[in-house]
C-alpha cells in the first residue's frame, strides 16, 4: 500500500483550503468567527476526524474477522491544548451484544489503530519551501 499523500492549496478565498489525495477532494476552512467562511471542517477537526475514522474502521474490521456481534461504533473526540501540550479525549461507544472480554479487547485494538500509533509516537515534520 502506498504511503498517503495530500496536496493542500489555498487561493484567494481567505482560509479556505482545497485538499486532494489524488482520488478525493475536500475542503478545510476556519469558522466565520476566525475570518473564514466555515465551508469545511477546521484543521483540528480534520485531525480528530482521522483518529475517529481510523478507530471505527479498525474496530469494525477486527470484530468482523472475529465474527463478534459489533453492530456499530461511535467515537466522540475532543482536544485541549495547554502549556503541557495537547490532550485528545476519545470516548468509544460500542453497540452490540458483546461480552466484557470482547469490549476490553476492542479497547486494546482501538489503541493499536494506525492513526493512534502515529499520534502517540514520535513525529518529525520536515518542511521546506519548494520552487514552483
C-alpha positions, 0 to 999 in steps of 0.5 A: 500500500502506498504511503498517503499523500495530500496536496493542500492549496489555498487561493484567494478565498481567505482560509479556505483550503482545497485538499486532494489525495489524488482520488478525493477532494475536500475542503478545510476552512476556519469558522466565520468567527476566525475570518473564514467562511466555515465551508469545511471542517477546521484543521483540528477537526480534520485531525480528530476526524482521522483518529475517529475514522481510523478507530471505527474502521479498525474496530469494525474490521477486527470484530468482523474477522472475529465474527463478534456481534459489533453492530456499530461504533461511535467515537466522540473526540475532543482536544485541549491544548495547554502549556503541557501540550495537547490532550485528545479525549476519545470516548468509544461507544460500542453497540452490540451484544458483546461480552466484557472480554470482547469490549476490553479487547476492542479497547486494546485494538482501538489503541493499536489503530494506525492513526493512534500509533502515529499520534502517540509516537514520535513525529518529525515534520520536515518542511521546506519551501519548494520552487514552483 
